[in-house]
Amino acid sequence: MSTILETEEHKALRAAVAALGRRFGRDYSTALARRGEHPRELWAEAGKLGYLGVNLPEEYGGGGGGMAELSIVLEELGAAGSPLLMLVVSPAICGTVIARFGTEEQKRAWLPGLSDGSLSMSFGITEPDAGSNSHRITTTARRDGVDWILSGRKVFISGVDISDATLIVGRTEDAKSGSLKPCLFIVPRDAPGFTRTPIDMELQAAEKQFELVLDDVRLPADALVGDEEAGLLQLFAGLNPERIMGAAFSIGMGRYAVERAVEYAKTRTVWKGAPIGAHQAIAHPLAQAHIELELSRLMMQKAAKLCDDGDDIGAGEAANMAKYAAAEACVRAVDQAVHTLGGNGLTREYGLASLITAARVSRIAPVSREMILNYVSHQTLGLPKSY
């Protein structure tokens, strides 16, 4: 794995996080998922070591870095078999939005806890009738004196049961039509009228998915993050990190799968005493998978650099491309790893079978590959929209 584009500090961070990941490993994650439990020990240890808030400002307990550093943390944990999905949501999306647009009180209330792991936050944007079309968001906020009243529904929201609050994307009542001007609200988990229902998923993961209902949830004025008129700027501040971290998640998973397959191919013998990895039918697809993962990382690093430099538009294009490339590379890497092991690839002993479903998710969430292709075709290539 090349780290030529990384600083010495980045290389040291990568090595340290990899060591932490190996202390827990794939068996730890899969056992928790089967029991329906959360990786609290790993989360707490990562917070204690400063990895959870490595992207958040130092004055609020963070590491003072950015998405370049946080993506390294998630990738290396994933490569060790113990990815933390909530890294995508809590420090990357919510932490970034609050750090950039929150009031001083909001920053002091949330960022130290998001940094050390004592607090966590979910992110609610997807709706039943909107899907990938965020312009159809119908969750609305209306003023009632100095308070806000939120009403609406959200689906496929991760980790709400373990989060202290959810950053909800809505629109003000007078913006039900026309251009989307999203506004973001911090909704405490115990707010009256705010209910959650688990979604029954075939995917085996520690972090559960929920449908949320906001039934006239009353919030104080200071629940609003940023300016209600800021529009897409605030939303991009969260969505670009989301896509970068989605790429990191996929790259880590793909690396884990390839490394397990390479270990197997080096020792498994079938014909004439030579390991199966000596045969090009086995070696070449694994080499191709490695190449594609490395190329995905390059685009992810570009996206992280643009994001950390404050270039939201440039980061938007690169982050979408990185997420697309990493997801495709991950799916092919997992498929080839399972194929390399044959029947053993479907056993619990080798820990690859559960990745088949997980890898598929990387193509779907947080944004589908088709929507990314739509974005690139009309935003980058200038082609007309089909929708």
Secondary structure as a PSIPRED ss2 file (coil, helix, strand):
# PSIPRED VFORMAT (PSIPRED V4.0)

   1 M C   1.000  0.000  0.000
   2 S C   1.000  0.000  0.000
   3 T C   1.000  0.000  0.000
   4 I C   1.000  0.000  0.000
   5 L C   1.000  0.000  0.000
   6 E C   1.000  0.000  0.000
   7 T C   1.000  0.000  0.000
   8 E H   0.000  1.000  0.000
   9 E H   0.000  1.000  0.000
  10 H H   0.000  1.000  0.000
  11 K H   0.000  1.000  0.000
  12 A H   0.000  1.000  0.000
  13 L H   0.000  1.000  0.000
  14 R H   0.000  1.000  0.000
  15 A H   0.000  1.000  0.000
  16 A H   0.000  1.000  0.000
  17 V H   0.000  1.000  0.000
  18 A H   0.000  1.000  0.000
  19 A H   0.000  1.000  0.000
  20 L H   0.000  1.000  0.000
  21 G H   0.000  1.000  0.000
  22 R H   0.000  1.000  0.000
  23 R H   0.000  1.000  0.000
  24 F H   0.000  1.000  0.000
  25 G H   0.000  1.000  0.000
  26 R H   0.000  1.000  0.000
  27 D H   0.000  1.000  0.000
  28 Y H   0.000  1.000  0.000
  29 S H   0.000  1.000  0.000
  30 T H   0.000  1.000  0.000
  31 A H   0.000  1.000  0.000
  32 L H   0.000  1.000  0.000
  33 A H   0.000  1.000  0.000
  34 R H   0.000  1.000  0.000
  35 R H   0.000  1.000  0.000
  36 G C   1.000  0.000  0.000
  37 E C   1.000  0.000  0.000
  38 H C   1.000  0.000  0.000
  39 P C   1.000  0.000  0.000
  40 R H   0.000  1.000  0.000
  41 E H   0.000  1.000  0.000
  42 L H   0.000  1.000  0.000
  43 W H   0.000  1.000  0.000
  44 A H   0.000  1.000  0.000
  45 E H   0.000  1.000  0.000
  46 A H   0.000  1.000  0.000
  47 G H   0.000  1.000  0.000
  48 K H   0.000  1.000  0.000
  49 L C   1.000  0.000  0.000
  50 G C   1.000  0.000  0.000
  51 Y C   1.000  0.000  0.000
  52 L C   1.000  0.000  0.000
  53 G C   1.000  0.000  0.000
  54 V C   1.000  0.000  0.000
  55 N C   1.000  0.000  0.000
  56 L C   1.000  0.000  0.000
  57 P C   1.000  0.000  0.000
  58 E H   0.000  1.000  0.000
  59 E H   0.000  1.000  0.000
  60 Y H   0.000  1.000  0.000
  61 G C   1.000  0.000  0.000
  62 G C   1.000  0.000  0.000
  63 G C   1.000  0.000  0.000
  64 G C   1.000  0.000  0.000
  65 G C   1.000  0.000  0.000
  66 G C   1.000  0.000  0.000
  67 M H   0.000  1.000  0.000
  68 A H   0.000  1.000  0.000
  69 E H   0.000  1.000  0.000
  70 L H   0.000  1.000  0.000
  71 S H   0.000  1.000  0.000
  72 I H   0.000  1.000  0.000
  73 V H   0.000  1.000  0.000
  74 L H   0.000  1.000  0.000
  75 E H   0.000  1.000  0.000
  76 E H   0.000  1.000  0.000
  77 L H   0.000  1.000  0.000
  78 G H   0.000  1.000  0.000
  79 A H   0.000  1.000  0.000
  80 A C   1.000  0.000  0.000
  81 G C   1.000  0.000  0.000
  82 S C   1.000  0.000  0.000
  83 P C   1.000  0.000  0.000
  84 L C   1.000  0.000  0.000
  85 L C   1.000  0.000  0.000
  86 M H   0.000  1.000  0.000
  87 L H   0.000  1.000  0.000
  88 V H   0.000  1.000  0.000
  89 V H   0.000  1.000  0.000
  90 S H   0.000  1.000  0.000
  91 P H   0.000  1.000  0.000
  92 A H   0.000  1.000  0.000
  93 I H   0.000  1.000  0.000
  94 C H   0.000  1.000  0.000
  95 G H   0.000  1.000  0.000
  96 T H   0.000  1.000  0.000
  97 V H   0.000  1.000  0.000
  98 I H   0.000  1.000  0.000
  99 A H   0.000  1.000  0.000
 100 R H   0.000  1.000  0.000
 101 F H   0.000  1.000  0.000
 102 G C   1.000  0.000  0.000
 103 T C   1.000  0.000  0.000
 104 E H   0.000  1.000  0.000
 105 E H   0.000  1.000  0.000
 106 Q H   0.000  1.000  0.000
 107 K H   0.000  1.000  0.000
 108 R H   0.000  1.000  0.000
 109 A H   0.000  1.000  0.000
 110 W H   0.000  1.000  0.000
 111 L H   0.000  1.000  0.000
 112 P H   0.000  1.000  0.000
 113 G H   0.000  1.000  0.000
 114 L H   0.000  1.000  0.000
 115 S H   0.000  1.000  0.000
 116 D H   0.000  1.000  0.000
 117 G C   1.000  0.000  0.000
 118 S C   1.000  0.000  0.000
 119 L C   1.000  0.000  0.000
 120 S C   1.000  0.000  0.000
 121 M E   0.000  0.000  1.000
 122 S E   0.000  0.000  1.000
 123 F E   0.000  0.000  1.000
 124 G E   0.000  0.000  1.000
 125 I C   1.000  0.000  0.000
 126 T C   1.000  0.000  0.000
 127 E C   1.000  0.000  0.000
 128 P C   1.000  0.000  0.000
 129 D C   1.000  0.000  0.000
 130 A C   1.000  0.000  0.000
 131 G C   1.000  0.000  0.000
 132 S C   1.000  0.000  0.000
 133 N C   1.000  0.000  0.000
 134 S H   0.000  1.000  0.000
 135 H H   0.000  1.000  0.000
 136 R H   0.000  1.000  0.000
 137 I C   1.000  0.000  0.000
 138 T C   1.000  0.000  0.000
 139 T C   1.000  0.000  0.000
 140 T E   0.000  0.000  1.000
 141 A E   0.000  0.000  1.000
 142 R E   0.000  0.000  1.000
 143 R E   0.000  0.000  1.000
 144 D E   0.000  0.000  1.000
 145 G C   1.000  0.000  0.000
 146 V C   1.000  0.000  0.000
 147 D E   0.000  0.000  1.000
 148 W E   0.000  0.000  1.000
 149 I E   0.000  0.000  1.000
 150 L E   0.000  0.000  1.000
 151 S E   0.000  0.000  1.000
 152 G E   0.000  0.000  1.000
 153 R E   0.000  0.000  1.000
 154 K E   0.000  0.000  1.000
 155 V E   0.000  0.000  1.000
 156 F E   0.000  0.000  1.000
 157 I E   0.000  0.000  1.000
 158 S E   0.000  0.000  1.000
 159 G C   1.000  0.000  0.000
 160 V H   0.000  1.000  0.000
 161 D H   0.000  1.000  0.000
 162 I H   0.000  1.000  0.000
 163 S C   1.000  0.000  0.000
 164 D C   1.000  0.000  0.000
 165 A E   0.000  0.000  1.000
 166 T E   0.000  0.000  1.000
 167 L E   0.000  0.000  1.000
 168 I E   0.000  0.000  1.000
 169 V E   0.000  0.000  1.000
 170 G E   0.000  0.000  1.000
 171 R E   0.000  0.000  1.000
 172 T E   0.000  0.000  1.000
 173 E H   0.000  1.000  0.000
 174 D H   0.000  1.000  0.000
 175 A H   0.000  1.000  0.000
 176 K C   1.000  0.000  0.000
 177 S C   1.000  0.000  0.000
 178 G C   1.000  0.000  0.000
 179 S C   1.000  0.000  0.000
 180 L C   1.000  0.000  0.000
 181 K C   1.000  0.000  0.000
 182 P E   0.000  0.000  1.000
 183 C E   0.000  0.000  1.000
 184 L E   0.000  0.000  1.000
 185 F E   0.000  0.000  1.000
 186 I E   0.000  0.000  1.000
 187 V E   0.000  0.000  1.000
 188 P E   0.000  0.000  1.000
 189 R C   1.000  0.000  0.000
 190 D C   1.000  0.000  0.000
 191 A C   1.000  0.000  0.000
 192 P C   1.000  0.000  0.000
 193 G C   1.000  0.000  0.000
 194 F E   0.000  0.000  1.000
 195 T E   0.000  0.000  1.000
 196 R E   0.000  0.000  1.000
 197 T E   0.000  0.000  1.000
 198 P E   0.000  0.000  1.000
 199 I C   1.000  0.000  0.000
 200 D C   1.000  0.000  0.000
 201 M C   1.000  0.000  0.000
 202 E C   1.000  0.000  0.000
 203 L C   1.000  0.000  0.000
 204 Q C   1.000  0.000  0.000
 205 A C   1.000  0.000  0.000
 206 A C   1.000  0.000  0.000
 207 E C   1.000  0.000  0.000
 208 K C   1.000  0.000  0.000
 209 Q E   0.000  0.000  1.000
 210 F E   0.000  0.000  1.000
 211 E E   0.000  0.000  1.000
 212 L E   0.000  0.000  1.000
 213 V E   0.000  0.000  1.000
 214 L E   0.000  0.000  1.000
 215 D E   0.000  0.000  1.000
 216 D E   0.000  0.000  1.000
 217 V E   0.000  0.000  1.000
 218 R E   0.000  0.000  1.000
 219 L E   0.000  0.000  1.000
 220 P C   1.000  0.000  0.000
 221 A H   0.000  1.000  0.000
 222 D H   0.000  1.000  0.000
 223 A H   0.000  1.000  0.000
 224 L E   0.000  0.000  1.000
 225 V E   0.000  0.000  1.000
 226 G C   1.000  0.000  0.000
 227 D C   1.000  0.000  0.000
 228 E C   1.000  0.000  0.000
 229 E C   1.000  0.000  0.000
 230 A C   1.000  0.000  0.000
 231 G C   1.000  0.000  0.000
 232 L H   0.000  1.000  0.000
 233 L H   0.000  1.000  0.000
 234 Q H   0.000  1.000  0.000
 235 L H   0.000  1.000  0.000
 236 F H   0.000  1.000  0.000
 237 A H   0.000  1.000  0.000
 238 G H   0.000  1.000  0.000
 239 L H   0.000  1.000  0.000
 240 N H   0.000  1.000  0.000
 241 P H   0.000  1.000  0.000
 242 E H   0.000  1.000  0.000
 243 R H   0.000  1.000  0.000
 244 I H   0.000  1.000  0.000
 245 M H   0.000  1.000  0.000
 246 G H   0.000  1.000  0.000
 247 A H   0.000  1.000  0.000
 248 A H   0.000  1.000  0.000
 249 F H   0.000  1.000  0.000
 250 S H   0.000  1.000  0.000
 251 I H   0.000  1.000  0.000
 252 G H   0.000  1.000  0.000
 253 M H   0.000  1.000  0.000
 254 G H   0.000  1.000  0.000
 255 R H   0.000  1.000  0.000
 256 Y H   0.000  1.000  0.000
 257 A H   0.000  1.000  0.000
 258 V H   0.000  1.000  0.000
 259 E H   0.000  1.000  0.000
 260 R H   0.000  1.000  0.000
 261 A H   0.000  1.000  0.000
 262 V H   0.000  1.000  0.000
 263 E H   0.000  1.000  0.000
 264 Y H   0.000  1.000  0.000
 265 A H   0.000  1.000  0.000
 266 K H   0.000  1.000  0.000
 267 T H   0.000  1.000  0.000
 268 R C   1.000  0.000  0.000
 269 T E   0.000  0.000  1.000
 270 V E   0.000  0.000  1.000
 271 W E   0.000  0.000  1.000
 272 K C   1.000  0.000  0.000
 273 G C   1.000  0.000  0.000
 274 A E   0.000  0.000  1.000
 275 P E   0.000  0.000  1.000
 276 I H   0.000  1.000  0.000
 277 G H   0.000  1.000  0.000
 278 A H   0.000  1.000  0.000
 279 H C   1.000  0.000  0.000
 280 Q H   0.000  1.000  0.000
 281 A H   0.000  1.000  0.000
 282 I H   0.000  1.000  0.000
 283 A H   0.000  1.000  0.000
 284 H H   0.000  1.000  0.000
 285 P H   0.000  1.000  0.000
 286 L H   0.000  1.000  0.000
 287 A H   0.000  1.000  0.000
 288 Q H   0.000  1.000  0.000
 289 A H   0.000  1.000  0.000
 290 H H   0.000  1.000  0.000
 291 I H   0.000  1.000  0.000
 292 E H   0.000  1.000  0.000
 293 L H   0.000  1.000  0.000
 294 E H   0.000  1.000  0.000
 295 L H   0.000  1.000  0.000
 296 S H   0.000  1.000  0.000
 297 R H   0.000  1.000  0.000
 298 L H   0.000  1.000  0.000
 299 M H   0.000  1.000  0.000
 300 M H   0.000  1.000  0.000
 301 Q H   0.000  1.000  0.000
 302 K H   0.000  1.000  0.000
 303 A H   0.000  1.000  0.000
 304 A H   0.000  1.000  0.000
 305 K H   0.000  1.000  0.000
 306 L H   0.000  1.000  0.000
 307 C H   0.000  1.000  0.000
 308 D H   0.000  1.000  0.000
 309 D C   1.000  0.000  0.000
 310 G C   1.000  0.000  0.000
 311 D C   1.000  0.000  0.000
 312 D H   0.000  1.000  0.000
 313 I H   0.000  1.000  0.000
 314 G H   0.000  1.000  0.000
 315 A H   0.000  1.000  0.000
 316 G H   0.000  1.000  0.000
 317 E H   0.000  1.000  0.000
 318 A H   0.000  1.000  0.000
 319 A H   0.000  1.000  0.000
 320 N H   0.000  1.000  0.000
 321 M H   0.000  1.000  0.000
 322 A H   0.000  1.000  0.000
 323 K H   0.000  1.000  0.000
 324 Y H   0.000  1.000  0.000
 325 A H   0.000  1.000  0.000
 326 A H   0.000  1.000  0.000
 327 A H   0.000  1.000  0.000
 328 E H   0.000  1.000  0.000
 329 A H   0.000  1.000  0.000
 330 C H   0.000  1.000  0.000
 331 V H   0.000  1.000  0.000
 332 R H   0.000  1.000  0.000
 333 A H   0.000  1.000  0.000
 334 V H   0.000  1.000  0.000
 335 D H   0.000  1.000  0.000
 336 Q H   0.000  1.000  0.000
 337 A H   0.000  1.000  0.000
 338 V H   0.000  1.000  0.000
 339 H H   0.000  1.000  0.000
 340 T H   0.000  1.000  0.000
 341 L H   0.000  1.000  0.000
 342 G H   0.000  1.000  0.000
 343 G H   0.000  1.000  0.000
 344 N H   0.000  1.000  0.000
 345 G H   0.000  1.000  0.000
 346 L H   0.000  1.000  0.000
 347 T C   1.000  0.000  0.000
 348 R C   1.000  0.000  0.000
 349 E C   1.000  0.000  0.000
 350 Y C   1.000  0.000  0.000
 351 G C   1.000  0.000  0.000
 352 L C   1.000  0.000  0.000
 353 A H   0.000  1.000  0.000
 354 S H   0.000  1.000  0.000
 355 L H   0.000  1.000  0.000
 356 I H   0.000  1.000  0.000
 357 T H   0.000  1.000  0.000
 358 A H   0.000  1.000  0.000
 359 A H   0.000  1.000  0.000
 360 R H   0.000  1.000  0.000
 361 V H   0.000  1.000  0.000
 362 S H   0.000  1.000  0.000
 363 R H   0.000  1.000  0.000
 364 I H   0.000  1.000  0.000
 365 A C   1.000  0.000  0.000
 366 P C   1.000  0.000  0.000
 367 V C   1.000  0.000  0.000
 368 S C   1.000  0.000  0.000
 369 R H   0.000  1.000  0.000
 370 E H   0.000  1.000  0.000
 371 M H   0.000  1.000  0.000
 372 I H   0.000  1.000  0.000
 373 L H   0.000  1.000  0.000
 374 N H   0.000  1.000  0.000
 375 Y H   0.000  1.000  0.000
 376 V H   0.000  1.000  0.000
 377 S H   0.000  1.000  0.000
 378 H H   0.000  1.000  0.000
 379 Q H   0.000  1.000  0.000
 380 T H   0.000  1.000  0.000
 381 L C   1.000  0.000  0.000
 382 G C   1.000  0.000  0.000
 383 L C   1.000  0.000  0.000
 384 P C   1.000  0.000  0.000
 385 K C   1.000  0.000  0.000
 386 S C   1.000  0.000  0.000
 387 Y C   1.000  0.000  0.000
